[in-house]
Amino acid sequence: MTERNATSADIRVDVHDPSSLTTYQRDQLRARTCAAGCGSRQLTHDGGYAYVRSGTEGARLGYAVRVCHNCLPLEGSS
């Protein structure tokens, strides 16, 4: 597992512009790396959704993302 840094933030926190996504963020959206940003590729839990802007009317497109066993899903965590 790697440390979180500016390029590996939790993808679920904001609505992202699809034209400015980094390769790492694209991997998070495609459930290849942990959505919470730790860098793990051993994904064991559903992680909720991450969103990108879609169109000009404020619409957004949601991606079902995954998290590793060390990172909690956003919803339901206390």
C-alpha positions in Angstrom: 0.0 0.0 0.0 1.2 3.5 -0.8 0.8 6.8 1.1 -1.9 9.2 -0.1 -0.7 12.3 -1.8 -2.2 15.1 -3.9 -2.5 12.8 -7.0 -4.1 10.0 -5.1 -7.0 11.6 -3.2 -10.3 9.9 -2.6 -12.1 9.9 -5.9 -15.5 9.9 -4.3 -15.2 13.3 -2.6 -15.9 15.6 -5.6 -17.5 15.7 -9.0 -14.7 15.6 -11.5 -14.2 17.1 -15.0 -13.6 14.0 -17.2 -11.2 15.9 -19.5 -8.8 16.6 -16.6 -8.7 13.1 -14.9 -5.3 11.7 -14.2 -4.4 8.1 -15.1 -4.6 7.3 -11.4 -8.1 8.7 -11.2 -9.2 6.8 -14.2 -7.9 3.6 -12.5 -9.9 4.5 -9.4 -13.1 5.0 -11.5 -12.5 1.7 -13.3 -12.1 -0.1 -9.9 -8.5 -1.0 -10.7 -7.2 0.8 -7.5 -8.8 1.7 -4.2 -11.2 4.7 -4.5 -10.0 6.0 -1.2 -6.6 6.8 -2.7 -4.4 4.4 -0.8 -3.1 2.7 -4.0 -4.2 -0.8 -3.2 -5.2 -3.1 -6.0 -6.7 -5.7 -3.7 -10.2 -4.4 -3.6 -12.6 -6.2 -1.3 -15.6 -3.8 -0.6 -18.0 -1.8 -2.6 -17.0 1.8 -2.2 -20.0 3.7 -3.3 -19.9 6.0 -6.3 -17.6 8.5 -7.8 -18.9 11.1 -10.2 -17.8 13.0 -13.3 -19.5 15.9 -15.0 -21.7 15.0 -18.0 -23.0 17.6 -20.4 -23.6 21.3 -19.8 -26.7 21.2 -17.6 -24.9 20.2 -14.4 -25.6 16.5 -15.0 -23.2 13.9 -13.6 -22.3 10.3 -14.5 -21.7 7.9 -11.6 -19.2 5.0 -11.4 -19.4 2.2 -8.9 -16.0 2.1 -7.2 -14.3 -0.3 -4.9 -12.1 0.0 -1.8 -9.6 -2.3 -0.1 -10.0 -3.9 3.3 -8.1 -1.1 5.0 -10.3 1.7 3.7 -14.0 2.2 4.7 -16.8 3.0 2.3 -18.0 6.6 2.7 -21.6 5.8 3.5 -22.3 4.0 6.7 -18.8 4.6 8.2 -18.7 6.0 11.7 
